[in-house]
């Protein structure tokens, strides 16, 4: 029976379990970005106009973009919608291309708006349930790594996993030094949705102010399978644990990591909207930091297979655990405007987000040093960016039909990407609206996004995937105004 050295165990498996979907396998800033980066929103009209909506927001899009816009609502209304999201990833790994995709369909939006009669101005309250983030993603890779490196070696430097799978001798030395076929897949799912309670008034003629209180809940789930296979480099008589014939003829190492998040949180957004006659609007919003509580469960399974016919598996309880922590996102400051030119509305907006201000707080199950290092990594790796959005809508008055188009850019949050737009998320959008009898409205929107990314299985640029990502979103919604 092998004796075991003191292992770093659960903390390091947490570190290694944070998948190569993003630029590094390190947990800290990638987990924070998962919640910190803005989603596409849930309003079909807004999405069709490139989410350039801070200077409009005169429907249930105010729950996402500018709460002051609620004050422009004149009728009691109910609206709802469905969304369909797809995520496709074309991955290049050691010269081999692999395509993989994932999709999700969900209730996207449900909103109730209640204007109150006033002597002058307006007073409106609203309740909205809407999806704010979609975590659907996918990645698959397969290729031969001819270098003298492997995940087995990397894990052997920090954990007992290779030792427990009899891939080392009793002194924790492994004869495996790379030259393996490496493959794997990652499927992620889940979403984040808000219950938003809103109020808005016309504080002065043509000056509207509003406030949203958002209470968030959701989940994130990721299943990562990773394999390293011997393709003939290691002879069939090699024993990874010399003197133990069961370890003769290494064939395969497999590691499965499952990460589950239960998410809850809250925040507030304040907005101002000024209307210049009926020709233009200017909007400003302040989104206060969001505080998310993440209850994380991670499970690690692994196995090794040998030509001797024997296989060994990990004890999941040794490398699996539960932790809890808060992620606090930064302020978001937004400015936008719209202009009405006959039957044409054009809009533009910009949002300042300083991702380096994100923080981990109130951790349970993680050491103070680890949390401090994670927060330092955020400061060292991330930067402030300006998101910008452009949109247009043309109305055919005789038909009651509205055509929309838009464009948006979400720059990469990483400091290392400041000199290139390669990793910025870019979306082109189109939309269609129809209003029947001034009471029933139908809206359809489609967004197509594309960007590049890369990820490391371990180390830095020794087992790297290069990814061409496309994301498509379709929203169909209906509104009834009483």
C-alpha positions as CSV (number, residue, x, y, z in Angstrom):
1,X,0.0,0.0,0.0
2,X,1.4,3.4,-1.0
3,X,1.7,6.0,1.7
4,X,0.4,9.5,1.0
5,X,2.3,12.8,1.3
6,X,0.5,15.8,2.6
7,X,-1.5,17.1,-0.4
8,X,-3.0,20.4,-1.2
9,X,-6.2,18.6,-2.2
10,X,-9.4,20.4,-2.4
11,X,-8.1,24.0,-2.7
12,X,-5.8,23.1,-5.6
13,X,-8.5,21.0,-7.3
14,X,-10.7,24.1,-7.1
15,X,-7.9,26.0,-8.8
16,X,-7.5,23.4,-11.5
17,X,-11.2,22.8,-12.1
18,X,-11.9,26.1,-13.7
19,X,-12.0,25.2,-17.3
20,X,-10.2,26.4,-20.3
21,X,-13.2,28.3,-21.7
22,X,-11.3,31.5,-21.0
23,X,-7.7,32.6,-21.2
24,X,-6.4,30.7,-18.3
25,X,-7.4,27.8,-16.0
26,X,-6.9,30.0,-12.9
27,X,-10.2,30.5,-11.1
28,X,-10.2,34.0,-9.7
29,X,-10.8,36.7,-12.4
30,X,-12.5,34.3,-14.8
31,X,-15.2,33.4,-12.3
32,X,-15.6,37.1,-11.4
33,X,-16.0,37.9,-15.1
34,X,-18.6,35.2,-15.6
35,X,-20.9,37.4,-13.4
36,X,-19.3,40.8,-14.1
37,X,-19.6,40.9,-17.9
38,X,-22.9,42.3,-19.2
39,X,-25.4,40.1,-20.8
40,X,-27.5,40.8,-23.9
41,X,-30.7,41.8,-22.1
42,X,-34.2,40.5,-22.6
43,X,-36.1,43.2,-24.5
44,X,-36.7,42.3,-28.2
45,X,-36.9,45.9,-29.4
46,X,-33.7,46.9,-27.6
47,X,-31.8,43.9,-28.9
48,X,-32.9,44.6,-32.5
49,X,-31.4,48.1,-32.0
50,X,-28.1,46.8,-30.7
51,X,-29.1,47.2,-27.0
52,X,-28.7,51.0,-27.6
53,X,-31.6,51.8,-25.4
54,X,-30.6,54.1,-22.5
55,X,-32.0,57.0,-24.5
56,X,-35.3,55.3,-25.2
57,X,-36.5,52.7,-22.6
58,X,-40.2,53.6,-23.0
59,X,-41.3,50.0,-22.5
60,X,-40.3,47.0,-20.3
61,X,-36.7,47.5,-21.6
62,X,-36.5,50.0,-18.8
63,X,-36.0,47.1,-16.4
64,X,-32.6,46.5,-18.0
65,X,-31.5,49.8,-19.5
66,X,-32.9,52.9,-17.9
67,X,-35.5,52.9,-15.1
68,X,-36.4,56.5,-15.9
69,X,-38.0,55.3,-19.1
70,X,-40.9,53.7,-17.1
71,X,-42.3,57.2,-16.6
72,X,-43.0,57.4,-20.3
73,X,-45.4,54.5,-20.1
74,X,-49.0,55.8,-20.3
75,X,-51.0,52.6,-20.3
76,X,-51.2,49.5,-18.0
77,X,-49.4,46.7,-19.9
78,X,-48.4,43.1,-19.7
79,X,-45.5,41.7,-21.8
80,X,-43.7,38.4,-22.1
81,X,-41.2,36.7,-24.3
82,X,-39.2,33.6,-25.1
83,X,-35.5,33.4,-26.2
84,X,-33.4,30.8,-28.0
85,X,-29.6,30.9,-27.6
86,X,-26.9,29.0,-29.4
87,X,-23.2,28.9,-28.8
88,X,-20.8,27.4,-31.4
89,X,-17.0,27.0,-30.9
90,X,-14.6,26.1,-33.7
91,X,-11.4,25.0,-31.8
92,X,-7.9,24.6,-33.2
93,X,-5.7,22.3,-31.1
94,X,-2.2,21.3,-32.4
95,X,-3.4,21.8,-36.0
96,X,-6.7,19.9,-35.6
97,X,-10.1,21.6,-35.9
98,X,-13.1,20.6,-33.9
99,X,-16.6,22.1,-33.9
100,X,-18.9,21.9,-30.9
101,X,-22.1,23.7,-29.9
102,X,-24.7,24.1,-27.2
103,X,-28.2,25.7,-27.0
104,X,-30.9,26.7,-24.6
105,X,-34.6,27.9,-24.8
106,X,-36.2,29.7,-21.9
107,X,-38.8,32.1,-20.7
108,X,-37.0,35.4,-21.3
109,X,-39.2,38.1,-19.9
110,X,-42.5,38.7,-18.1
111,X,-43.4,42.2,-17.1
112,X,-46.3,44.1,-15.6
113,X,-46.5,47.9,-15.8
114,X,-48.9,50.1,-13.7
115,X,-49.1,53.8,-14.4
116,X,-50.9,55.9,-11.7
117,X,-53.1,58.8,-12.5
118,X,-51.5,62.2,-11.6
119,X,-52.5,65.8,-11.9
120,X,-49.3,66.6,-13.8
121,X,-46.3,64.5,-14.8
122,X,-46.4,60.8,-14.3
123,X,-45.9,58.1,-11.7
124,X,-45.3,54.5,-12.8
125,X,-44.5,51.2,-11.0
126,X,-43.5,48.0,-12.6
127,X,-42.5,44.4,-11.8
128,X,-40.4,42.4,-14.2
129,X,-39.0,38.9,-14.4
130,X,-36.2,38.8,-17.0
131,X,-33.1,36.8,-17.9
132,X,-30.0,38.9,-17.6
133,X,-27.2,36.4,-18.5
134,X,-27.0,33.2,-20.5
135,X,-24.2,30.8,-19.5
136,X,-24.6,28.4,-22.4
137,X,-21.2,27.5,-23.9
138,X,-19.3,24.6,-25.4
139,X,-15.8,23.5,-26.3
140,X,-14.2,20.3,-27.7
141,X,-10.6,19.6,-28.8
142,X,-8.5,16.6,-29.9
143,X,-4.8,16.6,-31.0
144,X,-1.4,15.1,-30.5
145,X,0.9,17.0,-28.2
146,X,4.5,16.1,-29.2
147,X,6.0,18.2,-26.4
148,X,7.5,16.9,-23.2
149,X,4.6,18.0,-21.1
150,X,1.3,16.7,-19.9
151,X,-1.5,17.4,-17.4
152,X,-0.3,14.3,-15.5
153,X,3.0,15.9,-14.9
154,X,1.5,19.3,-14.1
155,X,-0.9,17.7,-11.5
156,X,1.9,15.7,-10.0
157,X,3.6,19.0,-9.0
158,X,0.7,20.0,-6.9
159,X,-1.7,17.2,-6.1
160,X,-1.9,13.5,-5.3
161,X,-4.0,12.7,-8.3
162,X,-1.3,10.9,-10.4
163,X,-0.1,9.1,-7.3
164,X,-3.6,7.9,-6.4
165,X,-4.1,6.6,-10.0
166,X,-0.8,4.7,-9.9
167,X,0.8,6.9,-12.5
168,X,3.9,7.5,-10.3
169,X,6.2,5.4,-8.2
170,X,6.3,5.4,-4.4
171,X,8.5,8.5,-4.5
172,X,5.9,10.4,-6.6
173,X,8.0,10.2,-9.8
174,X,6.2,9.6,-13.0
175,X,7.8,8.1,-16.2
176,X,5.3,9.9,-18.3
177,X,6.9,12.9,-19.9
178,X,4.4,14.1,-22.5
179,X,4.1,12.9,-26.1
180,X,0.4,12.1,-25.6
181,X,-2.8,12.5,-27.5
182,X,-4.9,15.1,-25.6
183,X,-8.6,15.6,-26.0
184,X,-11.6,16.8,-24.0
185,X,-14.9,18.6,-24.0
186,X,-16.7,21.2,-21.9
187,X,-20.4,21.8,-21.8
188,X,-21.8,24.7,-19.7
189,X,-25.3,25.7,-19.1
190,X,-27.4,27.9,-16.8
191,X,-28.7,31.4,-16.6
192,X,-29.1,34.4,-14.3
193,X,-32.5,36.1,-14.0
194,X,-33.8,39.1,-12.0
195,X,-36.9,40.1,-10.3
196,X,-36.9,43.8,-10.8
197,X,-39.1,46.2,-8.8
198,X,-39.2,49.7,-10.4
199,X,-40.6,53.1,-9.9
200,X,-40.3,56.3,-12.0
201,X,-41.7,59.8,-12.0
202,X,-41.6,62.9,-14.1
203,X,-39.7,65.1,-11.7
204,X,-39.9,68.2,-13.8
205,X,-41.4,68.8,-17.2
206,X,-39.7,66.4,-19.6
207,X,-37.2,65.3,-16.9
208,X,-37.8,61.7,-15.8
209,X,-36.0,59.8,-13.0
210,X,-36.4,56.1,-12.0
211,X,-35.0,53.4,-9.8
212,X,-34.7,49.6,-10.3
213,X,-34.2,47.2,-7.4
214,X,-33.0,43.9,-8.7
215,X,-33.0,40.6,-6.9
216,X,-31.0,37.9,-8.8
217,X,-31.1,34.1,-8.8
218,X,-29.7,31.5,-11.1
219,X,-27.3,28.6,-11.7
220,X,-24.2,27.8,-13.6
221,X,-23.2,24.2,-14.4
222,X,-20.1,23.0,-16.2
223,X,-19.0,19.5,-17.1
224,X,-15.3,19.1,-18.2
225,X,-13.9,15.8,-19.5
226,X,-10.2,15.6,-20.2
227,X,-8.2,12.7,-21.6
228,X,-4.5,11.9,-22.2
229,X,-3.9,8.7,-24.3
230,X,-0.7,6.8,-25.2
231,X,-0.5,6.4,-28.9
232,X,2.6,4.1,-28.9
233,X,5.3,6.4,-27.4
234,X,5.4,4.4,-24.1
235,X,6.2,0.7,-24.5
236,X,3.7,-2.0,-23.3
237,X,6.2,-3.3,-20.7
238,X,6.6,0.0,-19.0
239,X,5.4,0.0,-15.4
240,X,4.4,3.5,-14.1
241,X,4.8,2.1,-10.6
242,X,7.9,-0.1,-11.0
243,X,7.4,-3.6,-9.4
244,X,3.7,-3.4,-9.7
245,X,2.6,-5.4,-12.7
246,X,-0.9,-4.0,-12.6
247,X,0.6,-0.7,-13.9
248,X,2.2,-2.2,-17.0
249,X,1.3,-0.6,-20.3
250,X,-0.2,2.8,-19.6
251,X,-3.1,3.5,-22.0
252,X,-5.2,6.4,-20.8
253,X,-5.7,9.1,-18.1
254,X,-9.1,10.6,-17.6
255,X,-10.2,13.5,-15.4
256,X,-13.8,14.7,-15.1
257,X,-14.6,18.0,-13.3
258,X,-18.1,19.1,-12.5
259,X,-18.7,22.6,-11.2
260,X,-22.1,23.7,-10.0
261,X,-23.1,27.2,-8.8
262,X,-26.2,28.3,-7.0
263,X,-26.3,32.1,-7.4
264,X,-28.2,34.8,-5.6
265,X,-27.7,38.5,-5.4
266,X,-29.0,42.0,-5.6
267,X,-28.3,45.5,-6.8
268,X,-29.9,48.8,-7.8
269,X,-29.8,51.0,-10.9
270,X,-30.7,54.7,-11.0
271,X,-31.6,56.5,-14.2
272,X,-32.3,59.9,-15.6
273,X,-34.0,60.7,-18.9
274,X,-34.6,64.1,-20.5
275,X,-36.8,64.5,-23.5
276,X,-36.2,67.4,-25.9
277,X,-39.7,68.1,-27.3
278,X,-40.5,65.0,-29.3
279,X,-37.3,65.0,-31.2
280,X,-34.6,63.6,-28.9
281,X,-33.9,62.0,-25.6
282,X,-30.8,61.9,-23.4
283,X,-30.3,59.3,-20.7
284,X,-27.8,58.7,-17.9
285,X,-27.7,55.6,-15.6
286,X,-25.7,54.5,-12.7
287,X,-25.7,50.8,-12.0
288,X,-24.5,50.2,-8.4
289,X,-22.2,47.2,-7.7
290,X,-23.9,43.9,-7.7
291,X,-23.3,41.5,-4.9
292,X,-23.7,37.9,-5.8
293,X,-23.5,35.0,-3.3
294,X,-22.1,31.9,-5.0
295,X,-22.6,28.5,-3.4
296,X,-20.2,26.3,-5.3
297,X,-20.1,22.5,-5.4
298,X,-17.3,20.9,-7.3
299,X,-16.7,17.2,-7.9
300,X,-13.6,15.6,-9.4
301,X,-13.5,12.1,-10.8
302,X,-10.5,10.4,-12.4
303,X,-9.2,7.1,-13.7
304,X,-6.2,5.4,-15.3
305,X,-6.3,2.5,-17.7
306,X,-3.4,0.0,-18.3
307,X,-2.8,-2.7,-20.9
308,X,-2.5,-5.2,-18.0
309,X,-6.3,-5.0,-17.9
310,X,-6.3,-3.0,-14.6
311,X,-7.7,0.4,-14.0
312,X,-7.7,2.7,-11.0
313,X,-10.2,5.4,-10.0
314,X,-10.1,8.4,-7.7
315,X,-12.1,8.6,-4.5
316,X,-14.3,11.6,-5.3
317,X,-14.7,12.6,-1.7
318,X,-11.0,13.3,-1.5
319,X,-11.0,15.9,-4.3
320,X,-14.5,17.3,-4.0
321,X,-16.0,19.8,-1.7
322,X,-18.3,22.8,-1.3
323,X,-17.3,26.5,-0.8
324,X,-19.2,29.8,-0.7
325,X,-18.1,33.3,-1.5
326,X,-19.4,36.7,-2.7
327,X,-18.5,38.3,-6.0
328,X,-18.9,42.1,-6.1
329,X,-19.1,43.7,-9.5
330,X,-18.0,47.3,-10.3
331,X,-20.1,50.4,-10.9
332,X,-21.4,50.8,-14.4
333,X,-21.8,54.4,-15.7
334,X,-23.8,54.8,-18.9
335,X,-24.7,57.7,-21.2
336,X,-26.9,57.5,-24.3
337,X,-29.1,59.4,-26.6
338,X,-31.7,59.0,-29.3
339,X,-33.0,61.3,-32.0
340,X,-36.3,61.0,-33.9
341,X,-36.1,62.1,-37.5
342,X,-39.4,61.8,-39.2
343,X,-40.0,58.0,-39.2
344,X,-36.5,57.1,-38.2
345,X,-35.0,56.8,-34.7
346,X,-31.3,56.6,-34.3
347,X,-29.6,55.9,-30.9
348,X,-26.1,55.5,-29.4
349,X,-24.7,54.8,-26.0
350,X,-21.5,54.1,-24.1
351,X,-20.9,52.3,-20.8
352,X,-17.8,52.6,-18.6
353,X,-16.9,49.5,-16.6
354,X,-13.7,49.1,-14.6
355,X,-13.3,45.3,-14.2
356,X,-10.3,45.7,-12.0
357,X,-12.6,46.9,-9.2
358,X,-14.3,43.5,-8.9
359,X,-13.7,41.6,-5.6
360,X,-14.2,38.3,-3.9
361,X,-15.5,38.7,-0.3
362,X,-16.9,36.7,2.6
363,X,-15.4,33.4,1.5
364,X,-16.2,30.2,3.4
365,X,-14.1,27.1,2.7
366,X,-11.3,29.2,1.1
367,X,-8.3,30.6,2.9
368,X,-7.8,34.3,3.4
369,X,-4.5,34.2,1.5
370,X,-6.2,32.5,-1.5
371,X,-9.0,35.2,-1.6
372,X,-6.3,37.9,-1.3
373,X,-4.4,36.4,-4.2
374,X,-7.6,36.1,-6.3
375,X,-8.3,39.8,-5.7
376,X,-4.7,40.8,-6.5
377,X,-5.0,38.8,-9.7
378,X,-8.1,40.9,-10.7
379,X,-6.1,44.1,-10.1
380,X,-3.1,42.8,-12.1
381,X,-4.9,41.2,-15.0
382,X,-8.1,43.3,-15.7
383,X,-8.8,46.8,-16.9
384,X,-11.5,49.4,-17.5
385,X,-13.4,49.4,-20.8
386,X,-16.0,51.3,-22.7
387,X,-18.8,49.2,-24.2
388,X,-20.6,51.0,-27.0
389,X,-23.9,50.4,-28.9
390,X,-25.5,51.8,-32.0
391,X,-29.1,51.3,-33.2
392,X,-31.7,52.4,-35.6
393,X,-35.5,51.9,-36.1
394,X,-37.6,52.8,-39.1
395,X,-41.4,52.9,-38.9
396,X,-43.7,52.3,-41.8
397,X,-46.7,54.3,-40.4
398,X,-49.3,52.9,-42.8
399,X,-48.4,49.3,-42.0
400,X,-47.6,49.6,-38.3
401,X,-44.3,47.8,-39.0
402,X,-40.9,48.7,-37.5
403,X,-37.6,47.6,-38.9
404,X,-34.5,47.7,-36.7
405,X,-30.7,47.2,-36.8
406,X,-27.9,47.6,-34.4
407,X,-24.2,47.0,-33.6
408,X,-22.5,46.6,-30.2
409,X,-19.0,46.0,-29.0
410,X,-17.9,44.6,-25.6
411,X,-14.1,45.0,-25.3
412,X,-12.1,42.3,-23.6
413,X,-11.6,42.9,-19.9
414,X,-7.9,41.7,-20.0
415,X,-5.1,44.2,-19.9
416,X,-3.1,42.1,-22.3
417,X,-5.8,42.6,-24.9
418,X,-5.7,46.4,-24.8
419,X,-3.8,46.7,-28.1
420,X,-6.0,44.4,-30.1
421,X,-9.7,44.0,-30.8
422,X,-9.4,40.3,-31.6
423,X,-10.9,39.2,-28.3
424,X,-13.6,41.9,-28.2
425,X,-17.2,40.6,-28.4
426,X,-19.0,42.1,-31.4
427,X,-22.7,41.7,-32.2
428,X,-24.7,42.6,-35.3
429,X,-28.5,42.7,-34.6
430,X,-31.7,43.0,-36.6
431,X,-35.3,43.2,-35.5
432,X,-38.9,43.5,-36.5
433,X,-41.9,45.0,-34.7
434,X,-45.6,45.2,-35.4
435,X,-48.3,47.1,-33.4
436,X,-51.9,46.1,-34.0
437,X,-54.7,48.6,-33.2
438,X,-52.4,50.4,-30.8
439,X,-52.9,47.7,-28.2
440,X,-51.1,44.4,-29.2
441,X,-47.4,44.5,-30.1
442,X,-45.2,41.7,-31.4
443,X,-41.4,42.0,-31.6
444,X,-38.8,39.7,-33.0
445,X,-35.0,40.2,-32.6
446,X,-31.9,38.4,-33.7
447,X,-28.3,38.9,-32.6
448,X,-25.2,37.3,-34.1
449,X,-22.0,37.7,-32.1
450,X,-18.5,36.6,-32.9
451,X,-15.1,36.8,-31.3
452,X,-11.9,34.8,-30.6
453,X,-10.5,33.3,-27.4
454,X,-7.9,30.9,-26.2
455,X,-7.5,28.6,-23.2
456,X,-4.7,26.6,-21.5
457,X,-5.3,23.1,-20.2
458,X,-2.4,23.6,-17.9
459,X,0.8,25.7,-17.8
460,X,1.1,28.6,-20.3
461,X,0.9,28.0,-24.1
462,X,2.0,24.3,-23.9
463,X,-1.5,22.8,-24.4
464,X,-3.6,25.6,-25.8
465,X,-6.9,25.8,-27.6
466,X,-7.5,28.6,-30.1
467,X,-11.2,29.3,-30.4
468,X,-13.5,31.0,-32.9
469,X,-16.8,31.6,-31.2
470,X,-20.2,32.5,-32.5
471,X,-23.2,33.2,-30.3
472,X,-26.7,33.7,-31.7
473,X,-29.8,34.9,-29.8
474,X,-33.4,35.0,-31.0
475,X,-36.1,36.8,-28.9
476,X,-39.9,36.7,-29.6
477,X,-42.1,38.8,-27.4
478,X,-45.7,40.1,-27.2
479,X,-47.1,43.2,-25.3
480,X,-50.7,43.9,-24.5
481,X,-51.6,47.5,-23.5
482,X,-55.0,48.0,-21.8
